[in-house]
């Protein structure tokens, strides 16, 4: 009998963040829905109470059903028969439970049947689901595609598709192709418009499509014949009911084996255009990806949580040399770092969620009424912060998930290498998190401009200005010193005005910003809840400080010319 | 087609994970030490009712429970999963009831509810393990009963076809309506609480709860009548007090013994194949396994 929500008190802490009041008021439009929907909240406290109660259901389903099914799901996986995918039976059981609990379309408005939840409780759910079964989180999390239909679809499309998603129909985002992975500008799947029928048709192949046999697909396709770049791509909805897409194969993957990764063949598949032509990649995929990256961040945090718990549990029971191995410094250092990295990536996740909540909700309100000057400024600020924090968080939390999963095996010793323990699955499942929805290297590309333009520094200075209790002052001083190094580093790397030199060091710069930001966030958390966060704040800042010094030394003790030694020597 | 369904449910101490303080020195259950939960087989019963309602929308599910004020939680748990209404039968005069007095009280409440096609209850409660209340309620109401039910295979306006799970196999029986079914734990597990129902009914309270607790949203109860949970006393169901509670209970506990399990004999074997083989043979021979 375990509940993955109530056994992790950190979640409640994040629900009680001071900014939540503002987020909820905006999201609930001052609680206007209470007149027309019997499940709408009455005021702020009532909303938080609803979040709490619904998350308890999520925690119960995940703790009792999804987690217990996870091993079998990993072993069975989905199957392909006559071009159609069937989930592993236990995956279907998971979906059924979450559907019956009404947990699809969590963030959608009530007029579509949704729960109108903010991103924070939604991502807490994603975090919990992932801890139970990361492969199932993929399938469940793809409901996030609904946000793209909501933002850019027509009224008709919204009314047609959103209630179906709430009812439990699954989604997929069909972006990548054999020759278009990280480089989506190369997408070739062809969209042709038949004027007489007033109908779009799709033809071509998509590859590596998670949940590729979903009920409703968002598809990136080339609508402008003769074009070769992003400006020729548009976004479409393909409804499985209309037919025309077959699954050619399911990939045999290393991890997240419960989620079908499909190769799709489009043959005269009827599709609906979303929004305006040519905006597919430039605007809609970017928005879709930001949502998906947040989802992967939550997946990473959930995996880190699972790995940390597995390792602690094992280390407390396993005896060697007449004591439990958790008593050895070499082991407890690993464990403390795992817990600190998990807490650090989680606090960054919810900070990012708050930013996304703020700007997305204001953006949504702006379609109903004119925003005030203050609101406009607020929206601009949070939009910039979300843009900066999403790639940073996705990159760092997925790297930590990998490190934690690997460390969990290390703590298990030889047993961890056997298939008998859960940690080997966590390790395989975590491995994709720093690859899909943009590799860490691509997250760095997206994040680096916020180093050079000073977005991260701006936020760091804001954290610095927030008061803390006296016992946390020393941590803040450490963070200030790290920030000085970060500023110096930024200066050094930017000085030669050499694009390649900047690219070469950008990971170090972005990570440095990440360590400082996560350090500050943990200090904020510890300031409010010392029992829950003090240890992680202390451990993380010791760890982060060493990493920052390492990065600093790497940059300052090498020079521009050294780049040559790293460059490949290619024969003509 | 739609059916009126009454689900009998009980709030019980969770005896599945008992600690050392689960029993008091006098041998009675230490209710304070154990969390109060929805009796597991009653959840199976609720799921069966919900499945009939899924199949025949418009069907109405009423949960009936008897217990102290806090048993109102059972009614809310039902509403969170899709039941339509709930009645809490609560009165000091009901206290100390054995299965006979309990089934009398429940049958009186069912008469007051009136119109019903099916009554569904769990086979037995995990605190008493008697499996008597369901059958006795059916007797008192003069309706047929199907015990050890696992699934309602078919239902129409006049009859129901039920699969029963028995010791040596399954049996499918047909029975006229109205009927009382008791459901086994082998039946479908109950669905989780639903996020919308949870938000809709989380403020649902009985009158007593509203009077005794500090309620934040007092105006809600007149605006949203479904938040008022029904509470009935002995007088409300016109029950004869001499047949209720302790005075209506012929069962008397004579003596309670604490049983400590002790191993009678033990045997050590080494890990080599022949000895394990010997042990396997022995266990199969004495029917411990196989």
HADDOCK unambig.tbl for C-alpha pairs under 7 A between the chains (distance, minus, plus):
assign (segid A and resid 38 and name CA) (segid B and resid 200 and name CA) 5.45 0.50 0.50
assign (segid A and resid 39 and name CA) (segid B and resid 196 and name CA) 5.73 0.50 0.50
assign (segid A and resid 39 and name CA) (segid B and resid 199 and name CA) 4.85 0.50 0.50
assign (segid A and resid 39 and name CA) (segid B and resid 200 and name CA) 4.19 0.50 0.50
assign (segid A and resid 50 and name CA) (segid B and resid 199 and name CA) 6.01 0.50 0.50
assign (segid A and resid 54 and name CA) (segid B and resid 195 and name CA) 5.61 0.50 0.50
assign (segid A and resid 57 and name CA) (segid B and resid 193 and name CA) 6.60 0.50 0.50
assign (segid A and resid 97 and name CA) (segid B and resid 191 and name CA) 6.78 0.50 0.50
assign (segid A and resid 97 and name CA) (segid B and resid 192 and name CA) 6.71 0.50 0.50
assign (segid A and resid 100 and name CA) (segid B and resid 191 and name CA) 6.71 0.50 0.50
assign (segid A and resid 100 and name CA) (segid B and resid 192 and name CA) 6.79 0.50 0.50
assign (segid A and resid 100 and name CA) (segid B and resid 194 and name CA) 6.38 0.50 0.50
assign (segid A and resid 101 and name CA) (segid B and resid 192 and name CA) 5.58 0.50 0.50
assign (segid A and resid 101 and name CA) (segid B and resid 193 and name CA) 5.59 0.50 0.50
assign (segid A and resid 101 and name CA) (segid B and resid 194 and name CA) 3.91 0.50 0.50
assign (segid A and resid 101 and name CA) (segid B and resid 195 and name CA) 5.71 0.50 0.50
assign (segid A and resid 102 and name CA) (segid B and resid 194 and name CA) 5.40 0.50 0.50
assign (segid A and resid 102 and name CA) (segid B and resid 195 and name CA) 5.34 0.50 0.50
assign (segid A and resid 102 and name CA) (segid B and resid 196 and name CA) 6.74 0.50 0.50
assign (segid A and resid 103 and name CA) (segid B and resid 195 and name CA) 6.71 0.50 0.50
